[in-house]
Amino acid sequence: LRQRVFRTNRQKQLQRLNLSGNILSKKTLKILSLFDSLEVLILMGCQINSDGIIELLSSINNCTLRTSPLKELYLASNVIGDIGILTLAQSIKDQSLHLLKVLNLESNVISLEAFRVFVEEGLEHSHRIQYVQVSDDGAITSNQQYAWSEIEQKMEHILLLNQAGRFTLFVDGNFNLDG
């Protein structure tokens, strides 16, 4: 019995990985493709740049022939920049991260235009993402700050729709749709 329990525990696949605070190279990010059961990936403060995010997303997408089980991705305090967030938006649009619900991008310098594209070209196409944390580190002027806030409100609206269940219609049993 003891041997059977040991085997069962040993075969359990890694679902959560936290490498925060470690400097990750492209080669290290490529190795993440070996962990094809990851649901939570925490890479905060790992000095991941735009090339690194491209490699990371490629690794996540190539982990197996099936789609990624990743539900939470934490990339705060890195340097992914505009190219990184645009790549992330494309992955979301392509449904490569179709189970993703939580995304933390706080403390990554992102321009106003890249943030707009991320919301309009990425999040608009997601029906699962319920929480996104970003900061306006890239916004400098008051006009940019105002525009950032408007885009952020649009993002919050999309996330709220996802939390409520997008395009759900509730009809009272006494209501006649034929009108």
Rosetta blueprint (number, residue, H / E / L):
1 L L
2 R H
3 Q H
4 R H
5 V H
6 F H
7 R H
8 T H
9 N H
10 R H
11 Q H
12 K L
13 Q L
14 L L
15 Q L
16 R E
17 L E
18 N E
19 L L
20 S L
21 G L
22 N L
23 I L
24 L L
25 S L
26 K H
27 K H
28 T H
29 L H
30 K H
31 I H
32 L H
33 S H
34 L H
35 F L
36 D L
37 S L
38 L L
39 E L
40 V E
41 L E
42 I E
43 L L
44 M L
45 G L
46 C L
47 Q L
48 I L
49 N E
50 S H
51 D H
52 G H
53 I H
54 I H
55 E H
56 L H
57 L H
58 S H
59 S H
60 I H
61 N H
62 N L
63 C L
64 T L
65 L L
66 R L
67 T L
68 S L
69 P L
70 L L
71 K L
72 E E
73 L E
74 Y E
75 L L
76 A L
77 S L
78 N L
79 V E
80 I L
81 G H
82 D H
83 I H
84 G H
85 I H
86 L H
87 T H
88 L H
89 A H
90 Q H
91 S H
92 I H
93 K H
94 D L
95 Q L
96 S L
97 L L
98 H L
99 L L
100 L L
101 K L
102 V E
103 L E
104 N E
105 L L
106 E L
107 S L
108 N L
109 V L
110 I L
111 S L
112 L H
113 E H
114 A H
115 F H
116 R H
117 V H
118 F H
119 V H
120 E H
121 E H
122 G H
123 L H
124 E H
125 H H
126 S L
127 H L
128 R L
129 I L
130 Q L
131 Y E
132 V E
133 Q E
134 V L
135 S L
136 D L
137 D L
138 G L
139 A L
140 I L
141 T L
142 S H
143 N H
144 Q H
145 Q H
146 Y H
147 A H
148 W H
149 S H
150 E H
151 I H
152 E H
153 Q H
154 K H
155 M H
156 E H
157 H H
158 I H
159 L H
160 L H
161 L H
162 N H
163 Q H
164 A H
165 G L
166 R L
167 F L
168 T L
169 L L
170 F L
171 V L
172 D L
173 G L
174 N L
175 F L
176 N L
177 L L
178 D L
179 G L
